[in-house]
Amino acid sequence: MTRTRTLLAFACAALAAGGVAGPAPAQAERYELGRRLRAFETAWEGSARSAQVKALAGLPKVTTQFFGFQFGEAGRTLDDARRTLAGTDATPPTAWAEALFISPEARLIDANKSGLEVVVKPFYAVKGAAPDGATCRVTLGTGEPQPVPLTKFPAKIAVPLPKVAAPGQDLPLALEVLIDGRPVSRHEVTVSVVPDLTTRLAALPKPAPATIEAATLRDRVEQLAQLAEGTVSETDLPAAKLLAEAEALAKLPAGTPYFTAARAGQFWLSVPLKQPNGKFGTAPVRLFVPEKLDAAEPVPLVIAMHGAGGSENLFFEGYGAGHVVKECAKRGWLLVAPRAGLFAAPAVAEIVAGLADRYPIDAKSIFVVGHSMGAGQAAELVQQSPGTYRAVALLGGAARVRDAKAFADLPLFLGVGTKDQLALAGMRALNKTLIAAGAKRLTYREYPEAEHLVIVREALPDAFAEWDALRAK
């Protein structure tokens, strides 16, 4: 299969896994693969370099497995790499236990229901039968664990709902697997339990998305309804918190801003986009606002462009367990990750303009980082609006150069892993093309042993160091 066809297959897989037409199994599998990826990246952060190099040896398979719809096998590869990072070998019973995963009937549930049905089953197959004496305990929040023998799959478990006060709680749903009464693995997902969910959702308006608040509310109502119906997001969402925020937005007097520099933290919001017919569409983004942001003091903005199959959550939770957030937090910079389509970049110019009405963005210090598909889209942004961006980092993704002049004086950082089977050849070719075209401020780095998955974590500190140097001049 050619690289182009492989990307197309990946795009189709991503769409199949991330659709919103009901609780399809692939959606739960996509979530579970993301959970195991985050576990791997968390282990990566605290491991020795020797262990990282060893773990990387088998990791290139993940890309091929994901492209081939083999979500379970990709999860197995990530689990093996995680154990390598930790310096542990899995015994057959432990490997069997760690292969299991838990899937609740919905991630947002009305507290008035009698209980929550969850399913326990293997995410990927392991050799041998279930160990003798295998049981599990399932716990929602601080509720009583529900013990269940694990003799056949799928194992269905009815979990009582704990009492929660308004406006609701985002609770851990934990699966603990035991062999002969001894805990050998633990898995957690988030389930949000909300009093009077159906009534509260029905009471929320769906305003025309002419402001950030209205656009966010309109999209939020739809998102919460889908979660309540059983749609699985690719990451844990604090749905109880998001519902309470939606209710606060609905009560705001017209024209009153909610999302401002005075409100620090991470936010899922939507930016209105003016359409040719005079109506508004929306651009979903995830935003990080640093603590103690002075509305009168302009600060840099980092725009993070995710790869195919990802979303606005990927830079915040993946790519080194959200390392870009840590980099921005310690500098006091704003960060926005827009949701991208498969064949077109998000409306970055309109997104930045909309955020600039609320946040003190330094228009001369807008940085862009893109990975894989996002790298290609970032390069396209540069060519659409030359001179707009202070510097750009393209990681693990080649790009089409239509207007070489746009890159002539742009500080440009290219980073790729030497084991990146998808992007290495393209990045080498891009580097040569830009040099031949006269790019004067180009840095190109190949990271030994790194592949497509970890290149963002490996290269981000170097990209930020270059950006710091630019601002120091």
Beta strands, then each sheet from edge to edge (+ up, - down):
strand 1: 100-104
strand 2: 108-110
strand 3: 115-122
strand 4: 134-140
strand 5: 146-149
strand 6: 155-160
strand 7: 169-179
strand 8: 182-194
strand 9: 265-274
strand 10: 280-289
strand 11: 299-305
strand 12: 334-338
strand 13: 361-371
strand 14: 391-395
strand 15: 412-417
strand 16: 442-447
sheet 1: 1+ 3- 6+
sheet 2: 2+ 8+ 7- 4+ 5-
sheet 3: 9+ 10- 12+ 11+ 13+ 14+ 15+ 16+
end
